[in-house]
């Protein structure tokens, strides 16, 4: 079976990592993925294309001059024909719209994965209105959490087309990596706390910085690492300066070797205001790191309070501070929580399990279309 995995990327974040894990694991299950990556005129993020090529996944670059480019539709149609595509799997609202437009003449089955949809702070409302209409015509929509399932139902997507497929990761590479230097501090044996993700307001990072100031007043041998890029970075760097913690907060941008980065950390923090199934959280847990997170999206299915992590309410800076201080003060608790989280992710959230669930879905839809 040949599957076109279509994505319009804004960098290298959760959806891109999910795509890498999925394509690699599907290959091991005998399903060939072809990755269609949009090269957008004003934001030509092709990082994921390079990583896919490293994994020996065939890549098609789809040049796109604007929001509605019929030339891009024709290029996808050419790919469907030349690559003998049996099914299209779209990742993200732009890919959903273009997949539908390109697949109509051929009747190729359509699958979409919704990672976190629809968001209340999205500026491109037209795209999301179109996405609602288009998804109703897809054969199946995979949601990464029960919360995303409910949001799709509220958007009047037929319940019969919605299924829950949890994200998965390559657990082994995170569990067996060696540490690499992540800080520029001259302090001996600092406690390293990190967050990973796109730097946008929904990640709640300003609350982490506010908590960091108070933590550093009590525990000056603490480092905070912000890993990722995004539009909120200048504001966050300005806030760190205003709080007087710019030397202890390191903005590291996007990193290529995340397993070794996780191995270097002591605590992982994810103070999000809105989430789906965050891959960064799965990765940190797979690496055996204790986590402090908020109970949004699918996070409560991963974090059992005081067992596989600590939960605090969104925007509650004091609770976030206290939870992080508790882990700083109790190394044994850090170890216990980290080991329990690692067991949970290993048993339930492997990339192979995710790929197996998608492959069953693909096979069902292709067989149904052949019979019809």
C-alpha positions in Angstrom: 0.0 0.0 0.0 1.2 3.5 -0.9 0.1 6.3 1.4 0.7 10.0 0.7 1.4 11.8 4.0 0.6 15.5 3.4 1.8 18.3 5.7 2.2 22.1 5.7 4.9 22.7 8.2 5.8 25.8 10.3 9.0 24.3 11.7 9.8 21.1 13.6 7.2 20.5 16.3 4.7 17.9 17.5 2.9 17.2 14.2 6.2 16.9 12.4 7.6 14.5 15.0 4.4 12.4 14.8 4.8 12.2 11.0 8.4 11.1 11.3 7.5 8.4 13.8 4.5 7.3 11.8 6.3 7.0 8.4 9.3 5.2 9.9 7.1 2.7 11.8 4.7 2.1 8.8 7.8 1.1 6.7 8.5 -1.6 9.2 4.9 -2.9 8.9 5.1 -3.1 5.1 3.3 0.1 4.2 5.2 2.6 2.0 4.7 6.3 2.9 5.4 9.2 0.5 5.7 12.5 2.3 4.2 15.5 0.5 5.7 18.7 2.1 4.4 22.1 1.2 7.0 24.7 0.3 5.0 27.8 1.2 6.1 31.0 -0.6 6.5 33.2 2.5 7.3 30.5 5.1 9.1 27.7 3.3 9.8 25.4 6.3 11.3 22.3 4.9 13.0 21.0 8.0 10.7 18.0 8.2 11.5 17.1 4.6 15.2 16.8 5.4 14.5 14.6 8.4 12.3 12.4 6.3 15.0 12.0 3.7 17.4 10.9 6.4 14.9 8.1 7.2 14.9 7.1 3.5 11.2 8.2 3.2 10.4 9.5 -0.4 9.6 13.2 -0.3 7.6 15.3 -2.8 8.0 19.1 -2.4 4.8 20.9 -3.2 5.4 24.5 -4.0 2.5 26.7 -2.9 2.3 30.4 -3.8 -0.7 31.3 -1.5 -3.6 30.1 0.5 -5.5 28.7 -2.5 -3.0 27.7 -5.2 -4.5 25.4 -7.9 -1.0 24.7 -9.1 -0.4 23.0 -5.8 -3.6 21.0 -6.3 -2.3 19.8 -9.7 1.0 18.9 -8.3 -0.7 16.7 -5.6 -2.8 15.1 -8.3 0.3 14.3 -10.4 1.9 12.7 -7.3 -1.2 10.6 -6.7 -0.9 9.3 -10.3 2.9 8.9 -10.5 3.3 7.3 -7.1 0.3 5.1 -7.4 -1.2 6.4 -4.2 -3.8 4.3 -2.5 -4.8 6.7 0.3 -4.0 10.3 1.4 -3.3 11.0 5.1 -3.5 14.8 5.8 -1.9 16.5 8.8 -3.3 20.0 9.5 -6.0 22.2 8.1 -4.1 23.4 5.0 -3.3 19.8 4.1 -6.9 18.8 4.7 -8.2 21.3 2.2 -5.7 20.6 -0.5 -6.1 16.8 -0.1 -9.8 17.1 -0.6 -9.4 19.3 -3.7 -6.7 17.0 -5.2 -8.3 13.6 -4.4 -11.8 14.3 -5.8 -11.3 13.1 -9.4 -9.4 9.9 -8.3 -11.7 8.9 -5.5 -8.6 8.1 -3.3 -9.7 7.6 0.4 -8.9 10.5 2.7 -7.8 10.3 6.3 -7.0 13.4 8.5 -5.3 13.6 11.9 -6.5 16.4 14.1 -3.9 17.2 16.8 -5.6 20.1 18.5 -8.6 21.6 16.7 -10.2 24.0 16.4 -8.3 26.6 18.5 -10.0 29.8 19.9 -7.0 32.0 19.2 -6.5 31.1 15.5 -6.3 34.2 13.3 -6.9 32.3 10.0 -10.7 31.8 10.6 -11.4 31.3 6.9 -9.2 28.3 6.7 -10.9 26.8 9.8 -14.3 27.3 8.4 -13.3 25.6 5.2 -11.7 22.8 7.2 -15.0 22.1 9.0 -16.7 21.8 5.7 -14.0 19.7 4.1 -13.6 17.3 7.0 -17.2 16.3 6.7 -16.4 14.8 3.4 -13.3 12.8 4.6 -13.6 9.1 5.0 -12.1 9.2 8.5 -10.8 11.7 11.0 -8.4 10.6 13.7 -8.4 12.6 16.9 -5.4 12.4 19.2 -7.5 12.9 22.4 -11.0 12.7 23.7 -11.1 16.5 23.9 -10.3 16.8 20.2 -13.1 14.2 19.5 -15.6 16.4 21.3 -14.5 19.5 19.4 -15.0 17.7 16.1 -18.4 16.6 17.2 -19.3 20.2 18.1 -18.2 21.2 14.6 -20.8 18.7 13.3 -18.4 16.2 11.9 -20.3 12.9 11.7 -19.5 10.8 14.8 -19.2 7.7 12.5 -16.2 9.3 10.8 -14.3 10.1 14.0 -11.9 7.7 15.7 -9.4 8.1 18.5 -5.8 7.3 17.7 -3.2 8.2 20.4 0.1 9.6 19.3 3.2 7.4 19.7 6.9 7.8 19.7 10.1 5.8 19.3 10.4 4.9 23.0 13.7 3.1 22.7 15.7 6.1 21.4 14.6 8.3 24.2 15.0 5.7 26.9 18.6 4.8 25.9 20.1 8.1 24.9 23.2 9.6 26.5 23.3 13.1 27.8 24.7 16.1 25.9 25.6 19.5 27.4 22.5 21.8 27.4 23.6 24.7 29.5 26.1 27.5 29.6 26.1 27.8 33.3 29.4 27.7 35.3 27.5 26.4 38.3 28.4 22.9 39.5 25.5 20.3 39.5 22.7 22.6 38.6 19.1 21.3 38.5 18.0 21.6 34.9 14.3 22.3 34.2 13.2 22.5 30.5 10.1 22.9 28.4 9.9 21.9 24.7 7.5 23.2 22.1 6.4 25.9 19.8 6.7 29.3 21.5 3.1 30.5 21.3 0.7 31.8 24.0 -1.2 28.5 24.3 2.0 26.9 25.8 1.7 29.1 28.9 5.4 29.8 29.1 5.0 33.2 30.7 3.7 31.5 33.7 6.8 29.2 33.8 9.0 32.3 33.7 7.1 33.9 36.6 7.5 30.7 38.6 11.2 30.6 37.6 11.9 33.9 39.3 10.6 32.7 42.6 12.3 29.3 42.3 15.6 31.0 41.6 15.2 33.2 44.7 15.2 30.0 46.8 17.3 27.7 44.6 19.8 29.8 42.7 21.6 26.6 41.3 18.7 26.0 38.9 18.7 26.4 35.1 15.7 26.8 32.9 15.9 25.8 29.2 13.3 26.8 26.6 13.7 24.6 23.6 11.8 25.5 20.4 11.0 28.5 18.3 7.9 30.5 17.6 6.3 34.0 17.4 6.3 34.6 21.2 10.0 34.2 21.6 10.8 38.0 21.6 8.2 38.6 24.3 9.4 35.8 26.4 13.0 36.9 26.2 11.9 40.5 27.1 9.9 39.1 30.1 12.9 37.1 31.3 15.0 40.3 31.2 12.3 42.3 33.1 12.2 39.6 35.8 16.0 39.7 36.1 16.4 36.0 35.2 17.8 36.3 31.7 21.1 34.6 32.7 19.4 31.6 34.2 16.8 31.1 31.4 18.4 29.8 28.2 16.4 30.0 24.9 18.0 27.2 22.9 15.9 27.3 19.7 15.2 24.1 17.8 17.5 21.2 18.6 18.2 18.3 16.3 19.2 15.6 18.9 16.3 15.7 21.3 16.9 12.3 22.9 20.3 13.5 24.3 18.7 16.8 25.3 16.1 15.0 27.4 18.8 12.8 28.9 20.5 15.9 30.2 17.5 17.3 32.0 16.3 16.8 35.6 12.7 18.0 35.3 10.3 18.6 32.4 7.6 21.4 32.6 4.6 21.8 30.3 2.3 24.6 31.6 0.1 24.6 28.6 -3.3 26.4 28.4 -4.4 24.2 25.5 -3.2 20.9 24.1 -4.0 17.8 22.1 -1.7 14.8 22.8 1.7 16.6 23.3 4.5 14.6 21.9 7.1 16.5 23.9 5.5 15.2 27.0 5.6 11.6 25.7 9.2 12.1 24.8 10.2 13.4 28.2 8.4 10.6 30.0 10.0 8.0 27.7 13.4 9.5 28.7 12.4 8.8 32.4 12.1 12.5 33.3 9.6 13.6 36.0 7.1 16.1 34.6 4.9 18.9 35.8 2.0 19.7 33.5 -1.5 21.1 33.3 -4.6 18.9 33.0 -5.6 20.0 29.5 -6.2 18.0 26.3 -5.0 14.4 26.7 -2.5 15.1 29.5 -4.7 13.7 32.3 -4.6 10.3 30.5 -0.8 10.4 30.8 -0.3 12.1 34.2 -1.6 10.3 37.2 -1.2 12.7 40.1 1.9 11.9 42.2 2.4 8.7 40.2 3.5 9.5 36.7 3.8 13.2 37.2 2.4 16.3 38.9 -0.6 18.3 37.7 -1.2 22.0 38.3 -4.0 24.2 37.0 -3.3 26.4 34.0 -2.2 30.0 34.8 -1.5 29.0 38.5 2.0 30.4 38.9 2.2 29.5 42.6 1.1 25.9 42.1 3.6 25.5 39.3 6.3 27.0 41.5 5.5 24.7 44.4 5.3 21.5 42.2 8.7 22.3 40.7 10.2 23.1 44.1 8.9 19.8 45.4 10.7 17.9 42.6 13.9 20.0 43.1 13.9 19.2 46.9 13.1 15.4 46.5 15.5 13.6 44.2 14.0 10.2 45.2 10.5 11.4 44.1 12.0 12.6 40.8 13.3 9.1 40.2 10.1 7.3 41.2 7.9 9.5 39.0 10.3 9.4 36.1 10.4 5.6 36.1 6.6 5.2 36.4 6.1 7.6 33.5 8.6 5.7 31.4 6.8 2.4 32.0 3.4 3.9 31.1 4.7 5.4 27.8 6.6 2.2 26.9 3.5 0.1 27.4 0.8 2.3 25.8 2.3 5.0 23.5 4.9 3.4 21.2 5.2 4.5 17.6 4.7 0.9 16.4 1.4 0.7 18.2 0.3 4.1 16.7 1.3 2.9 13.2 -0.5 -0.4 13.6 -3.7 1.5 14.4 -3.4 3.7 11.4 -2.5 0.8 9.1 -5.7 -1.0 10.2 -7.6 2.1 9.4 -5.9 2.5 6.0 -6.6 -1.2 5.1 -10.3 -0.9 6.0 -10.8 2.2 3.9 -8.9 0.9 0.9 -10.8 -2.4 1.0 -14.1 -0.6 1.3 -13.3 1.7 -1.6 -12.3 -1.3 -3.8 -15.5 -3.1 -2.9 -17.6 0.0 -3.8 
